[in-house]
Amino acid sequence: MSEEERARQGRIDSRPRLSEILNLHDFEAVARQVMPEKAWAYYSSAADDEITHRENHAAFHRIWFRPRILRDVTKVDWSTRILGHRSSMPVYITATALGKLGHPDGELNLTRAAAKHGLIQMIPTLASCSFDEIVDAADAGQVLFFQLYVNKDRSITKRIVEHAESRGIKALFITVDAPQLGRREKDMRQKFDAEDPSEVSKAGQGNVDRSQGAARAISSFIDPGLRWADLDWFRSITKMPLILKGVQCWEDTLEAYDRGLAGVVLSNHGGRQLDFARSGVEVLAEVVAKLKEKRGLSFPNERFQLFVDGGVRRATDVIKAVALGATAVGIGRPFLYAYSSYGPDGIDKALQILHDEFEMNMRLLGARTIAEIVPEMVDASNIHTHVVPVPMDNLYEGNYERLLGARLGEVKSKL
């Protein structure tokens, strides 16, 4: 065992008791200390100067509540339906790659926790566990979605999509914000030496440059030529609802609606693609206003559903997105940090924290059901203002690991 690994094991032994973990930020703080360096670099990294990564979280701070009072909130119910399927909260476990970097069971931790807590998991194309392993681990009747990176070889994509549908996947989320991978410099400073994701190995596409970090090593197959016209081809090979993941403006949202898709995820890939892309929740406010103006739509809308991901750390963040018109919100990194730091018990505790936060905050807001969380309950007038003073989020900032530039190697003294 190396000295570095011995030191990491010591930090694992010194973790706070799980009962001392009070919020999702706490999991991130522990994970930063106990995860292997390469795993932390991959999970935490974002594009370029990581401005968008930080903005994703900061954007929620520009939305303020307008609580209602004197309502009987003895009983509150934060369950909802996502694409027609019941969920215990307006949250789904969004797709994140390489789950085994944080724990030997990888994505199976999420599958089991989703079953226990009544959530929907979105299976990633680049999961460490195979697709069938994950589906086989699900409970009978458990709802699963699938996130798809479109392969340059469409026969491979066709095989993946048809197999997903045959295994009972309920919706296909097509990633559209990654025609080329963003520069994630924390990750690029590491050499990827873990096992390739199942789908990369299966397609025989594992012989790539592994010296530029995990993300570059596993994503060379993604098709940069994907275009709107290809959606007709997807309709020809599957009956699953199609959702575009990574939409970043109202114009493309309107195009998706006009083409009859089931919805969009307003997302910038967790700040990992184009730096200075706006946050999903900011785009949400724009989309809701423009689609009402252009097509007379109101949200949430069963026919065309809006989802948001990126930067979520509290149930209040989710509630703000729901108030603005989102059907549900995807959470990714915090759940990875939860099981990377405490295993299955960690993800279980993370989801219980969210349940507890929903109960408390819906009571304080005066909303007894998700349907009662309405636009009038938030003030989002500053959402588009990118320079506005708000109180600092010390927990988030304390976890953020600042980017480091190139460094000299060890230099011996001339003396």
Residue, then its C-alpha position, 0 to 999 in steps of 0.5 A: m500500500s502506498e503512503e498516499e493510500r495509507a493516508r487516505q485510509g486514515r481519513i476514511d477511518s476518521r469520517p464523521r458518523l453518518s448521523e452527523i451528516l445533516n445535508l448534501h454539502d456534508f457528503e461532498a465535504v467528506a467525499r473530497q477527503v476520502m475518495p481516490e484523487k483520480a475519482w474525485a477529479y473526474y466527479s468534481s471537474a467541470a469545463d475551463d474556468e468552471i464558471t458555469h459549474r459554480e453558476n449552476h448553484a449560484a443561480f438558485h440564490r437569485i430566486w426568493f420565496r414568497p410564502r403563504i400563511l395560515r394554511d393547514v399544513t398538517k399533512v404535506d405530500w411532495s410526491t408527483r408524476i414524471l412522464g406519467h410515472r409516480s415518484s416520491m418527490p419531484v427528483y430523479i437520479t440523473a445519469t452520471a458516468l463511471g459509478k465504480l470510481g466511487h464505490p465497488d457497486g457503482e450505479l447499483n447503489l443508486t438502483r437499490a436506493a431508488a427502489k427503496h425511496g420510490l424514485i426514478q433512476m436514469i441509467p447512463t450510457l457510460a455506466s461502470c456496471s453493465f446496463d443489464e446488471i442495473v436492470d436486473a438489480a431493480d425491483a419488479g415494476q421499478v421505473l427506469f429511464f435511459q440516457l443515450y450518447v449517440n454513437k457515430d456507428r448508428s447500428i450500435t445506437k440502434r442495438i442499445v435503444e432497442h435493447a433498452e426498450s425490450r428491457g422495459i425502459k420507460a423513456l429515452f433521454i438523448t444527450v444533445d449538448a456534447p458534440q465535443l467534450g468540454r475541457r475538464e482540466k482537473d480530470m485532464r491532469q489525471k491518467f485514466d486507469a480504471e476499467d472502461p464502461s461496459e458499452v465502450s468495451k462492448a463496442g470495441q472502442g476502448n483503445v483511446d488516449r488514456s493520458q488526458g483523464a477519464a472523460r476523454a478516454i471514454s467518450s471518443f465514440i460520440d457523434p458530433g454530426l447529430r442533428w434535428a432530422d435524426l429524430d425521425w430515425f429515433r422514432s422509427i426504432t423505438k416507441m419510448p418517449l423521447i426527451l432531449k437532454g442538454v437544451q440551453c435556450w427557448e428556441d431549441t425548446l420550442e423546436a423540440y415541442d413543435r417536433g412532438l417530443a415528450g420534453v427537454v432537460l434544460s441543462n449544461h451538463g453539470g457545467r462540464q461542456l461550454d463554460f459560461a453557458r447559463s444555468g438550467v434554472e435560468v433557462l427554465a424561466e425564459v422557456v416558460a415565458k416564451l412558450k406561453e407567448k409563442r404557443g400558449l403553453s402553461f407549465p408544468n405540462e403533461r404533454f411536454q415536460l420541462f426538467v432541470d439539472g445542475g447545482v441542486r443541493r437542497a430541496t428548496d432548489v427543487i421547489k424553486a424549479v417546480a414553482l417556475g414550471a419544472t416537472a422534476v429536477g435531476i440530481g447527480r453529483p451529490f448522490l455520487y458523493a453520498y455513496s462514495s463517502y458512506g456506501p449504500d447507507g450514504i445514498d439512503k441518508a442523502l435521500q432521507i435528508l431530501h424527504d425531510e427538507f421537502e416536508m419542512n420547506m413545503r410547510l413553511l412555504g404554505a404548499r400542501t402538494i406539489a400542485e400548490i407550488v405555484p409561480e406566485m410563491v417565488d420572486a425570480s426577478n433577478i434570475h437573469t442578473h449575473v452580477v447581483p449581491v447575495p449572501m455567500d453559501n459557505l458550505y458550497e464554497g468550502n467544498y469547491e476545490r479551486l483550479l490549479g495551473a501548471r506547477l514546477g516539479e520539486v526544485k532542489s535548493k541551490l544552497 
